[in-house]
Amino acid sequence: MGDLATLLLLLLLPGLAGAWLVLSRARDRAVQEARWRCQQHGLQLLDETVGLSGVRLRRFHERRVLERRYSFEVSIDGDDREAGHLWMVGNMLTALILPT
């Protein structure tokens, strides 16, 4: 029984490491997208980071996919902090909310 548990653990660990790498790359892509969109709209991306704030199942191009929501903070004039959100499927931006 101990050998089976060890085997399952050895199979599970690479899967977890792979999932972490995929999510890390997706987060890096979300940071790039947030930075580019903020520059495009004249906003400052604060802390140069985004955080995963939700995942939902959604129909996209006739398929069900996982859509990730990232939250971040922006500044309009340098003295304020406003929330921004973006949604991504894979490496593609599907929605964006920025303060006005």
N, C-alpha and C positions, 0 to 999 in steps of 0.2 A: 504494500500500500504506500509506503514511503517513496518508493521508486516512481510510482505513478504521479504522486504529488510533485516530486522534483521535476519530472518530465513536463508536467503541465505548467509549472512555474517557468521552466526554461523556454517554453513555447510562448508564454504570455509576456515575458519581459521584452523581447524584440518587438512584439506588436505594440506594446505601450510606448516604447522608445520611438517607433515609427510614427505613431499617432502624434506624439509630442513634437516631432520634427515637422510634420505636415502642418500642425496648428501654429508652430512658431514661424514657418514661412508665410502662412496666411496672414498672421499678425503683422509681419514685416511689410507685406504687400498692402495691408490696410493703412499702415503708417505712411507709406509712400503716397497712397491715394488721398489720405486726409491732408497731407502736407501740400500736395499739388492743388487740390480743390481750395484750400485756404488761401494759397497764393493767388489763385485765379479770382477769388472773390475779395481780395484785399484784407484778409483776416490773418491773425497770427496764431499758429498752432501752439498752444501752451504745453510745456513739458515734453514736446516732441514725442508723444506717446499716445496710444489708444489702448483701450481695455475691452476684452470680450465681455459683453453685457447680456447676451442672449443668443439662443439658437432656436430656430423654428423650422418645421417641415412645411414646405411650400410647393405648389405646382408651378413649374417654370419650364417653358417650352415643351409642354405636354408630358413632363416627367415630374416626379416628386423628388425634391432635393432638399438638403439642409442649407438654410440661409443663416449666416452669422451676423449678429448685430454688434458693432463696435461703438463705444462711446468715447468722447474726447472733449477737451475744453479748448475754446478759442477766445481771443480777445479782439474786440472791434477797434478800440482806441488805445489799448495798452493799460488801461486802468480797471478793466472789468474782466470777469470770467463768465463765459456763456457756454452752455452745453451744445455739442454737436453729435450727430449720430450718422453712421453709415452702415449699410447692409451689403453683404457680399455673398455671392455664390461662386465657389472656387476662387479664381482671381478676378472675377468680374464684379464691378460695382453695380448693384441693382437699385439702390435708393440712397439719398443723401438728405440730411436735414441740417441746415446751418442757421444761426440767428441772423436776423435782419437788422 
